[in-house]
Amino acid sequence: VQLQASGGGLVQPGGSLRLSCAHSRFILDYYAIGWFRQTPGKEREGVACISSSDGSAYYVDSVKGRFTISRDDAKNTVYLQMNSLKPADTAVYYCARGGPGCSPHEYDYWGQGTQVTVSS
């Protein structure tokens, strides 16, 4: 089981980034794939998670209306489109497999993180 996160970088406030999580086909035997983020000294939090069965999505309140999670099963990839980025979104972002909810403890396979920095 492998997950590979990419797409992070430095962006100005108000800008956009799209994160990608490439995964192996075995990932399909799961409840959900989620995006999580963590900053130093803080617990990892669930940002957005998407169900494998019906594609329904969950978003943490702080990103609703700005972030969109989607999946392309033909490409074995899950995306996180992040718009209207704020400095508070600065974190290392991880993708993971698990579920059915969007709490980090429900996820067992994790990719490496990708750094997102929102700064002018």
C-alpha positions in Angstrom: 0.0 0.0 0.0 1.6 3.3 -1.1 0.5 6.9 -1.1 2.5 9.7 -2.6 1.5 13.3 -1.8 2.8 16.1 -3.9 1.9 19.7 -5.0 2.9 21.7 -2.0 4.8 24.9 -2.2 4.9 28.6 -1.3 1.9 30.7 -2.3 0.7 34.2 -1.4 -2.4 34.8 0.6 -5.5 34.4 -1.6 -3.6 32.1 -3.9 -4.3 28.5 -4.9 -2.6 25.2 -4.9 -3.7 21.7 -5.9 -2.3 18.7 -3.9 -2.2 15.3 -5.4 -2.2 11.9 -3.6 -1.2 9.1 -5.9 -2.1 5.7 -4.5 -1.9 2.0 -5.4 -4.9 0.1 -6.4 -5.1 -1.7 -3.1 -6.1 1.6 -1.7 -9.6 1.0 -3.1 -10.2 -1.5 -0.3 -10.8 1.2 2.1 -13.6 3.5 3.4 -12.0 6.8 2.6 -8.9 8.8 1.6 -8.3 11.9 3.6 -6.1 14.9 3.7 -4.7 16.0 7.0 -2.4 18.8 8.1 -0.1 19.4 11.0 1.9 22.3 12.3 4.7 22.1 15.0 3.3 21.7 18.4 -0.2 20.9 17.2 -2.1 17.8 16.7 -2.7 16.5 13.2 -6.2 17.5 12.0 -8.5 16.1 9.3 -8.9 18.7 6.6 -11.0 16.8 4.0 -12.0 13.2 3.4 -13.7 11.5 0.6 -15.7 8.2 0.7 -14.6 5.3 -1.6 -18.2 4.2 -2.0 -20.3 7.2 -2.9 -17.7 10.0 -3.2 -19.3 12.0 -0.4 -16.9 14.4 1.2 -16.3 15.9 4.7 -14.6 19.2 5.3 -13.4 20.8 8.5 -15.2 24.0 9.1 -12.2 26.2 8.5 -11.8 25.2 4.9 -15.4 24.8 3.8 -16.1 26.8 0.6 -12.3 27.1 -0.1 -11.1 23.6 -0.5 -12.4 20.8 -2.7 -11.4 17.1 -2.4 -12.0 14.9 -5.5 -10.8 11.6 -6.8 -9.9 10.2 -10.2 -10.0 6.4 -9.9 -8.7 5.9 -13.4 -5.5 7.7 -12.4 -5.5 6.3 -8.8 -5.2 9.9 -7.5 -7.1 12.0 -5.0 -6.8 15.8 -5.2 -7.2 18.6 -2.8 -7.9 21.9 -4.6 -7.1 24.7 -2.2 -8.3 28.2 -3.0 -8.3 31.5 -1.2 -5.4 30.3 0.9 -4.7 32.0 4.2 -1.5 32.0 6.4 -3.4 29.8 8.8 -3.4 27.1 6.2 0.4 26.8 6.4 1.2 23.2 7.4 2.6 19.9 6.3 -0.2 18.2 4.5 -0.6 14.4 4.4 -2.8 12.0 2.6 -3.9 8.7 4.2 -6.2 5.7 3.8 -8.7 4.6 6.3 -12.0 6.0 7.6 -15.0 5.9 7.6 -14.7 9.3 9.4 -12.1 12.0 9.1 -10.2 11.6 12.4 -6.5 10.8 12.1 -6.7 7.8 14.4 -9.0 6.1 11.9 -6.3 6.1 9.2 -3.7 3.4 9.0 -1.6 4.1 5.8 0.0 7.4 5.4 2.0 9.1 2.7 4.9 11.4 3.3 4.0 15.0 3.9 4.1 18.0 1.5 4.8 21.4 2.8 2.3 24.2 2.1 3.4 27.7 3.1 1.1 30.7 2.7 3.0 33.9 3.0 3.5 37.3 1.4 
